[in-house]
Structures are given as C-alpha cells and as structure tokens.
Amino acid sequence: MHSWFKKGLTAAVAMLAITGLAQPVASAAPGGAPEDITVALKKIPGLKIVSEDPAPTGYRFFKLTYTQPADYTNPKAGTFEQRLTLLHRDVTAPTVMFTSGYNVSESPNRSEPTQIVNGNQVSMEYRYFTPSIPAKTDWHKQLTIWQAAVDEHRIVQAFKSVYHANWLATGGSKGGMTATYFRRFFPNDVNGTIPYVAPNDVVNEHDSYNKFLSKVGDPGCRDAVKAVQRDALKRRDELGGLVKQVSDQKGYTYNVVGSLDKAIELIITDTYFTFWQYQPPTECANVPKPGAPAKDLYAWFEKVDSLTGYADQEGASTIAYNYQASYQLGWYETYDAHLRDLLRYPGTFVPWTFLPKEVKRPKFDHFAMPDIDFWVRTQAKDMLYVYGEYDPWGAERFAPARFPWSDNHVYTVPKGNHGAKIAQLPADQAAAATATVRKWAGLPEQAPDARTFSAPSAPAGFPQFDADLMMIDRPKF
C-alpha cells in the first residue's frame, strides 16, 4: 500500500468519525405509521433539502446539498456544499448511487440500473464542478479520485440510515470510472457496481486508441471521415468566417486555447474520434463529400463536433475534468497522421491546453491508474461493465478478476457507441446482465431467456431516454 494512500486513509477515518456518519434514522412515526421521507431526510446530519420538485406518479424528487470536508487529509481545510438529487420510490426498495462524474442533472431521470431494479436513486455532483466547489480551492490536494471516492462513501453511508435494502453503484463514461474508483477504495459499500463505457488509461498516452481507430467500423466510412477532416482544414478560413459570425453573436471568446483558428483546428483534428464515439453506423452515409457547400459542412460539424466547442464559455464547465486528465486520469493520443501536413498547431491536443492560466498544470501521477487497474484485475467482485464495439473509449477497458467467486462480467454492444446500454445487447446477454443486476439488488432473478427479455420501460412521466446516464458534452467523457 502506497504511503500516500495510508496517510489519506488514516486522515479520512478520523474525519468520518468527527462528522458522525450513518447515525440511525427512525423509519416509522409514532404509532407505527411509515415516516414521511422528508422527515427522515431532515434527520441526516449535514443534509439539506433545497426543494422538492415534480416527479412522475409513484416517485418523489428532491434537490439536496450535503456538507462535505474539502480535504479529508486536513480537517482545517473547511467544508463545501455538494449538490445531490434523490429520486425516491420506497425506503424498502433497492437504491442506486449514480454520478456522471460531472455536474448533477436537475431532472428526475433514472439510470438504466435504476430502471432495472425499479429503485430509488441518489445522484451526486462531482467535486469541483459548479457549484460543488470549496470556497478555498487547492486543486492538487482536493481534486483527486480518492477524495471524490470518500465523498461518495459518506453519501452512501448517510443515506443507508434511511434506505436499508441493497445498494448498487453506477455511472456512464467518467461516471463509470468514478463508480470503479469508489468501489476500489470502499469495496463493501455497495452490493454491485455497473460501470458503462468506462475508459481505463493505465499507461498515459499509450497508442491503443490509435490502433483501435485505424480499424474501427467500415473502411469506407473511415475514409469518408478522414476526407471531410482534410477538406475542412483546407477550407479553415472559409469555415472560420462562419464560426466567427456565430461566436460574435453568442459572445464567445477563445483565450484559453489561444485563438479561434487554433480552436477550429483542434475540433477538426478530434472529429474522427468523436464521430465514432457518438454517431451510429447509419451516419456514415451522411458524411459530406469534399467540396460540399460551407454551410453544409458547418451543419455537419454542429451535429458531430461543434466548431465552437472550445470557446471559453463552452469549456468552462469541464475545467475540472481537464485538470483530472492532466493529473491522474490520462488522455488519448491524437489520431492525426492523415492530417499532419495541414496542421498549424501539432501536438497541442492535450488536456492542459484547455486549462485557464490561473489553474496550474499538475505533475502527472503515474501511480493512480495502475493501482486501480491492479485492484480491478485481482480483487474486484460483483462488477458488470458495458462497452460499445465502435466506441473509441473502449480501446482501453477494464478487465475485472475472473475467479469463480468474483461474479464479474464484461459485455460489448455490437456496433455500439458511447451510449451503449444493457438493453442494446443481444437478447440473451441482456437477459443475463439484467438477472445479475437484479440479483445484486436482492430481487428475484429473471431467467436469461431471449424469448422473455424486454428492455425496462419508462413509467408514465419518465423520458424513454434517461439523459443523466451520460454526460453528452465536451470533453468526450
């Protein structure tokens, strides 16, 4: 065990004792009647009900804040208010702990595991995403995967005083990474973990992504996307005029990346990755041919990877992610060999390019991800990973332990992208994965029979697509 981890763990245990986690909360009012959930929530130390908002029939939806220490290794660092939401159905139902790894959604959406188990859902905003930021920031000490894992641990333990049934953890993309890290540091907090499309960058700047991208999908589609990238770079002045017009209308600036021209080049360079990340194979037919009208080319980029995406105003919400990628999470190599003769800013598609000057670039932590990877490969249990066959982020994926007692699973959605879900798997695999999730939730398993499986349907009032399962935004997680 690394000395930094032992020191942090000791301090965290002390802090948790000071803050008094998981104090018992009464589950019934006098006379044996069920206690109203608002009464139970108000008994959780540090939890504040901000509002109760409309929710579909049979559910209640709360916006909350929870007081968290800014630094679990330093009790003098103060506290901050972390945003949460709660979708409540029944205190006797299973509960799913969800995070996107970014901001928390303020809508009563349900992650897929919550749909499968018809449970409650607690959703957490990741620390350092607005407004869940300490008044006095210390990025290097406070914005680490371990500090965030302790945040999640405290929340789960606090809510277990109300929700006594089984708990699951989940998240998509960076949220799937977060769910994995949470389980690594607190393996006994939940009964099962379901990470979706979670990258596993064990060795930073490894070429696994480029190898994947060179073979993904149909060769004709790969060639078409490469051709439109080259065409866009050759016509950057023409496209730049359109981008400037839109930017002026919206008040966009490009001080962080350095210039509008550089921002456009970075977007175009990364479009190949983004296309395969989010677009279905049917979109291959819609890739513009070289020489297409500028307005058609601009419209295509708006759908795939907006040319204004690296404006200061667009990137402000993901500065914390770019810091983490620069510090612990890692990054992917740029797939740009076919573009290098057209580039004016080669080698600048790196996470620290997107950090404002007031945020100092950190020294990369080469121990954090190998530690996670080793734990997942050797000690993890009750983990179910879902990936998309065409999703570039799956080029380096988690490979959980395969011991008889591990009960770990990895599924891949055929031709799936960064929105891959259990419901998109072949019917027999979807049924088996659903049965596993239900088992971990303490519910009767559904037989893995392709003839009886159907995807969970949304009750009245819920959208069929639960948007807060994925952070479909820049950057690519």
Helices and strands as residue ranges (DSSP letters): H 3-19, H 37-42, E 47-53, E 60-69, G 75-77, E 79-88, E 95-98, H 112-117, E 120-124, H 139-142, H 145-159, E 167-172, H 174-185, E 192-196, H 208-213, H 219-234, H 236-250, H 260-278, G 281-286, H 294-304, H 312-315, G 316-318, H 319-324, I 325-329, G 340-342, G 351-354, H 368-378, E 384-388, G 392-395, E 409-413, G 422-424, H 427-440, G 467-469
